[in-house]
Every structure is written in structure tokens, then in C-alpha cells.
């Protein structure tokens, strides 16, 4: 199941020009930005970058924005400016920089004039060794095995799909179990592909199921935020652009407004916390990546 989902996601992510590598998040007031590059940029080498821009309130991908990037070297490298071009997928913007010196670079991204700052992008002391695509070799080896009837054709297709460019796919690991307090890391590209959406918990008035009781106001989330796992009702709280934490709240009354059902959360959630309200079912079974 996980392999099939990974193949589906790979097909929906055409912007693999820039390596996935590690994400460097820069939360802002209106937009959040995740910058992805190789694990360590090499001085003097032109490096592709991918900027993933999402709405800070909903995590929806931001399309049609004017995005530019400025990087600042910590060990004498000059300032680097790049104008990001919009990629083929929503929320994806592609740029390239050439670091002049090793160290750790901070960065500022401008999205339609809003500045979002981050730091920690490493620049290696030595140029990185050139990496080659693995999928042609996997294809040749797999084809030979298939012709020799050593492996079925379905296995060959799966092998080719999972191989791809090792730089672009990163390391896939099974996600942690969705138990209360479990951390789940989901790459921003995969969040976009799965349609994950978040919302801040709100306070809503609830009519008592028993007509003799008075209405009360509670912290509330849409019913779509609640997922059931092995007899437990859980919700996922976004604590960073690519990190979610599972909670097991105590739930109360429900209400229906405009065809949308909300449920009262009595314990396990704070007023300003962001809850996954769409796509939470995928946070156990799909796309979790090691931090």
C-alpha cells in the first residue's frame, strides 16, 4: 500500500528539478515557506532550489505569486539573489544559487512583498561529488532480470518507480504509529499532493442534546479533523510546516451548521493551535519522511 501510494505521489510531483533534501522552514504571518536543496550546497557550484509556498492559515499552496530569494553567507560569501520561477505544481517555485564560501546560509524569501526569513542552509566545505541518476541502471538491471524470468514484470515496474533520482526522492521510511503524542513528518510537496488543510480551533456555541440543559460554548473543530485508529479518536496538530503531533482529545457535544458538523473539544487542544481538518487520514499511512 505504501509503495503504491509513493508511486502515485511521484506521478503528481513533476517539479523534481530541485532535490528534496532537507526542508528549511520559514513561517510568516501570511505565508509559510519551505526551502529545499541538497543536504549541503557546494561552494562554486550552481545549485537548484525549490521553494514551497503555502497559506499560513490553511496550508493551501499559493499560486501566481511573485517570489524572490536572497541568501546571506556566514563565512564571507557574497549576498545571493534569485528570482524564483513558478513550477508546474501549485505552490512550487524554482530558483538557483551559486554559493561562494562554506558555512551556513540564512535566507529571506519575498512573496508578493511579504518577507519571510529562515536560516540554517549548510554550504559544504568541499564541492559535492557529482551524483548520477539511478533509474537508468535500475531499468537495465530490472529488464535483464525480467527477461531472464528472475523477477515478474510488476516487480520491475515497482523497482523503476521507486528508484528515480536518489537526490529527488530522499529516504522513505514508514511513518510512526498514529498514537497520542506521535510525531509525523510529512514533506510539504506531499502535503500539497494529498490536499492537507489546517485551521485554527474556534470557540462555538453548542445546543445541549438534552433540552433541559442550557447552551454552552466550547472549543470546536470540524468532524473531518477527527480520525479513528484502533478504537481511539485522534486529531493531528500542526506544530511546524512539516511536523504534526497526534492528540487524543476528550470530545463533547456536536452541532450542525450549513451541513458542516462540528464537535466540541473538552481537553487536548489549545485555542490557537492549528488542526488538520482535511487529509488527516493520510497522516498515518502516507508520505511521512524522516526529519
C-alpha positions, 0 to 999 in steps of 0.5 A: 500500500505504501509503495503504491501510494509513493508511486502515485505521489511521484506521478503528481510531483513533476517539479523534481528539478530541485532535490528534496533534501532537507526542508528549511522552514520559514513561517510568516504571518501570511505565508509559510515557506519551505526551502529545499536543496541538497543536504549541503550546497557546494561552494562554486557550484550552481545549485537548484532550489525549490521553494514551497509556498503555502497559506499560513492559515490553511496550508493551501499552496499559493499560486501566481505569486511573485517570489524572490530569494536572497541568501546571506553567507556566514563565512564571507560569501557574497549576498545571493539573489534569485528570482524564483520561477513558478513550477508546474505544481501549485505552490512550487517555485524554482530558483538557483544559487551559486554559493561562494564560501562554506558555512551556513546560509540564512535566507529571506524569501519575498512573496508578493512583498511579504518577507519571510526569513529562515536560516540554517542552509549548510554550504559544504566545505568541499564541492559535492561529488557529482551524483548520477541518476539511478533509474537508468541502471535500475531499468537495465538491471530490472529488464535483464532480470525480467527477461531472464524470468528472475523477477515478474514484470510488476516487480520491475515496474515497482523497482523503476518507480521507486528508484528515480533520482536518489537526490529527488526522492530522499529516504522513505521510511514508514511513518510512526504509529498514529498514537497520542503524542506521535510525531509525523513528518510529512514533506510539504510537496506531499502535503500539497499532493494529498490536499492537507488543510489546517485551521485554527480551533474556534470557540462555538456555541453548542445546543445541549442534546438534552433540552433541559440543559442550557447552551454552552460554548466550547472549543470546536473543530470540524468532524473531518479533523477527527480520525479513528485508529484502533478504537481511539479518536485522534486529531493531528496538530500542526506544530511546524510546516512539516511536523504534526503531533497526534492528540487524543482529545476528550470530545463533547457535544456536536452541532450542525451548521450549513451541513458542516458538523462540528464537535466540541473539544473538552481537553487536548487542544489549545485555542490557537493551535492549528488542526488538520481538518482535511487529509488527516487520514493520510497522516498515518499511512502516507508520505511521512519522511524522516526529519 
